[in-house]
Amino acid sequence: MAQHCTHVWPQYRPTDSSKLELAAVVQTYLALSPVLEQTSFYSGWAGSLIALAGAWLLACALLSFKRWGDETPQAGRFFAIFAALLVELIIDNAFTWAVAASDVNKYAWTPPLQDNVEIWLNSLKAAYPWTEILWQHEWINIKHKLVSLIALAFSVLFDQVPYSGFAMMTRVAACIAICRTIRTIAFMLTVLPSPRPGCYSRRFPPVPDTWGEYMRIGFGELRGRGGCNDLIISGHCIIYVMAPLVFHTYYPGWTAAFLWLAVIRTCFRAPMTHQHYAVDMFLAVVVTSLVWVQLDWICPACKPLPPRHPADPPDRRGPIQWLFIALIFIVLISLGVIIIGGGA
């Protein structure tokens, strides 16, 4: 059973005021990025310039990183789990099409199931119109949550957390892979009607007659925004919940609370915009949290790395570390393809 080790932090938080706190960086990003992305300035050349500057800063930090001895033993397991996660995402993507194609009512105008959260929020809006702010506009989306997770992983380069970045992200990747496997099995077992009647005709082609064409449709397109009947459990919400869970475990404080607030708002917004039923979001929160707790053995919060003195010499960096650096950028590129190419 996982334990919450608040005793680690008073001893570990960096005392050098010249080091910018991870919390300040992430909270500023989460507060400003959703607003700036609505402007043509940020979405154009400025956004690309900021991304390039971030990549340059990351590359410099990796090349000057001293604690490879803490990371190297964990790296192989991370890349193996991440590869398994990519395989699961490909399979999940194909089954998103398969479950929609198998719906016997896909061409009928089937009414959605009754969602009591949607009914309650509409009643609340009728009585207090200002409460529409709880769900009206998209705020922190899946991209922002993934960037927050990546920031925590790379915070080890700046001595912000007393854990291995590879170990933390191994637990994250394993949790996502397991939860999404449970999700794929769940939505294939029972086909729920889409909360958006007529979804199949808008999103998918007619079911082909040959298996070859069927497989081509299933594996030939990245469906970052989901399908029609892949409802229980929300795949996006798994990522939404992952971010506050990781911060609460390894970097407790206001950032985790801020991320939980964003999760609650997303759980309200999904049924109101007919992206998911409320039960899909609820189960994603519960299942992800339970799986996360059970995976504490991968990177125990109560077993931080031993502290090192700033004057200690850096660990030796050989060919295997250069390979890990190259693989890190491959992982980042893969995440970028999933986010941008899939419209996540």
N, C-alpha and C positions, 0 to 999 in steps of 0.2 A: 504494500500500500504506500502511495506517495505521501511524503511529508513536506509541509511548507516550512522552509528554513529561513526565517526572518533574521536569525542570528548572523548569517553570512554577511549581510550587507553593511552594517555599521563598521565592520572591520575592513571591508574591501573597497568601498566606493572611492574613486580617485580623489586625492586631496589637492592635486595640482589644478589650480584655478584656470590655467591656460588650456586645459583639456575641455572641449565642449561636451557637455553631458549628452548621452544618447537620448535621454528623455526629452531634452529641449529640442533636439533635431527632429525626432519623430513627431512630437506634438506640433511643432511648427509646420512640418510637412503635411500632417493630417488636417490642420486648420486652414492652410493657405492653398494647397494644391487643388482641392475640388473647386475652389472659387476661380483660381487663375486659369484652370483648364477651360473655362467657359469663354476666355478672352482670346482673340485672334493673335495677340502678342505672344502668349504662352504656347498656344497650339502650333505656332509657326516656327521660325528659326530660333527663337529664344528657348523654347522647350528642348530643341535638339542641342543647343549650345550647353544648356544645363546638364543634359544627359551625358554629353561628351566630357564635361568638366568632372562629373561624378565618376565616370569610367577612368579618367586620368588619376583622380585622387585614390581610387580603389587600387589601381595598378601600382602606384607608388607605395601605398601602404602594404600591399602584398610583397613587394620586392624588399621592403625594409623590415618585414615582420621577423621577430626574434624567437618566438616560441613554437617553432615547428616541431619540437620534440613532444609537445602536448597534442598536436594535431595529427601528426603522421599515423599513429596507431589507430586513429578513428576514421581516417579518410577512406580506406578500402570499403569498410562497411557502409559508409554513407553513399558512395557511388553505386554500390550494388543495390541498395534499397531505392535509390533514386531511379535507377534503370528499371527496377520492378514497378515503381510508381508510373513511369512513362508507359510501360506495357499495359498497366491497368487502365490508364487514361484512354489509350487507343481502344481497348476492349469496351470500356464504358461508352465511348463515343459511338462505336458501332451498334451497341445495344440500345442506345438512344433512338436510333433509326428503327431498329428491330421491334421495339415495343410499340412504337407509333404505327408501324406497318401491320402489326398483329391485332390492332384494335378493330374489332368487328364493327364498331360504330364510328369509324374515322371519318366517313363522309356524311354522317348524320349530324344535325344541329343538336347535339346532346347538351343539355343544360349542365352547368358545373354543380358540384356538390355544395351543400349548405356549409358556409364557413362562418362560424359564430363570432370569430374575431372581426371579420369584415363587417358583420351586422352591428357589432358593438361599436366599432370605430365610426361607422356611418351615423349611428345614433348619437355618439359623442359630438361629431361634427355638426349635426343638426342643432344640438343644444348649445354648443360652444364653437362657432365657426373657426376661431383662431387655432383650435387643436389640429387643424389640417396640416399644420407645420410638422406634426409628428411623422408624416409620410409623404407630403406633397412633392418635394424635390429630392432628387438623388443627391446623397451627401458623400459619405465614404464608401467607395465601391471595392470590388475584389482586387483591383490593381493596387489600390492604396494599402490594403491589408497585406498583399504579397510583398510590397516594397518595405513595409514595416518589419515583416519577418526577415527579409534579406538584410535590413539594417541591423537587426539584433544579431544575426549570424556573423556579420562582418565587424561588429563592435569589438570582437576579440582582438582585432588589429590595433585598436586604440585602448586596450586594457580597461574595457568598460564592464566586463562580466568575468567572474572567476570560473568559467567553464570552457570546454572545447567547443568551438563553433561547429565543427563537423559532428560532434556528439549530439549537440542540441538539434541540429537539422536532420540527423539520422532519425531521432525520435519524431520530429515533425513529419518527415517523409513517410515513415512507417505508419504513423497515425492516419495520415491522409489516405494512404493506400488501403489500409484495413477498412476505414470508414466508407470509402468509395466502393470497395468490394461489397460490403454489406448493402450499400445503396443500390448497386446494380442488381443484386439478387432480389432485393425488396421490390423494386419497380417491375421486374420481370415476372414475379410471382402473381401479382394482382394489378390489373390495368385499371387505373383510375381515369375518369374523364377529365380532359384538360379544362382548366378554369377559363380558357379562351375558346369558346365554341368555334368550330371551323378552322382550328389550328392546323390540322394536317394538310388541307388544301393549300394553305398559305405557305407552308414550310417545306413540304416534301413532294416528290413526284409520285405518279401512280406506281403501285407495287409491280415490279417487273415479273416476267414469266420465267426467267432463267436465274439460276443460283449465281452465275458469274456476275450478272448485272446487279443482283441483290447485294452481293458482297462489295461490288465497286461503290455503290451508293453508301453502304455502311462504313467502309474504311477510307473512302476517297474525299471526304469533306470534314473539316474541323468545325465542330458545333459548340463553340465556346459559350453561347447563350442558351444551350439546352435544346430540347425538342418539344414534344407535346405531352407525353405521358410519363416521362422520367421524373416523377414527382416525389415519391417517398424513397429516399431522403434527399433534401436539397443538397446538391453537390456544391453549389456556390456557398451555402451557409456553412458547410464544413470548413471552408477556408476562412470565412468570416469569424467563426468561433476559434479557429486555430490561433489567430493572432493574439487575442487577449489571454488565452490559456498559456501560451509560451511566455508572454511578458509577465503574467502573474507568477509563473513558476521561477523564471530565471532573472527577471528584472522588475520585481514588485514595486508598485507605486501608482502615481496618478495616470501614467500612460496606459496601464492595464485597465483602470477604471474608465478612461476615455474610450478605449476600444470596446469594452463591454457595452457602453452606452450606444455606440454605433451599431453593435449587434442587435440590441433591443429595437432600435429604430428600423433596422433592416427587416426584422421579424414582423413589424407592423406594416412596412411598405409592401412587402411581397404579396400578401393577400389582397391589399387594396389596389395594386396594379395588375392583379391576376397573373403574376408570374408563378406563384406557388400557393398551395393551401397553407393555412397556419400550422397544421399538424406536421407538414413537411419540415418547416423551420424548427418547430419544437423538438422533433425527433433528431434533427441534425445537431442541435445544441446538446441534447442529452447523450446521444450515442458518442459524439466526438469527445465530450468531457469524460465519459466513462472509459473509452479506449485510451485516452491520453493518460489517465491515472494509472491504468494497468501497464503502461509502457515506461513507467518511471525507472525501471532497471536499466534502460538504455543509457540514460544520462541522469543519474540521481541528483536531485536538487540539493540534497544534504551532503553531497560529496564533491565540494568544489576543488579545483586544482590548487596545489600548494602555491603560496605567493612567491613571487620572484623579486629580487632587488633590482632597481633600474640599472645598477652598475654591472649586473651579471652579464657575461658575454653571450652573444646570440648563439642559438643552436646551429649546428652545421646544416647547410642547405646543399643537397646533392641532386642528381638527376631525377630522383623520385619526387622531390618537392617541386621541381620545374614541371614535371608531368601533372602534379596536382593543381598547380596554378593554371595550366592549360585547360584541364578538365573543369575547373571552377568557371572559367569563361564560357566553356561549352554549355554548362548547366545554366548560366545566366542567359545565354542566347536561346536555349530551349524554352526557358520561362518566358522570354520575350516573344517567341513565336506563338506560344500558347495564349498569351495575353492579347497580343496585337492581331495575330492571324485568326484566333478564335473569337475575337470580339468580347473577351471576358471583361 
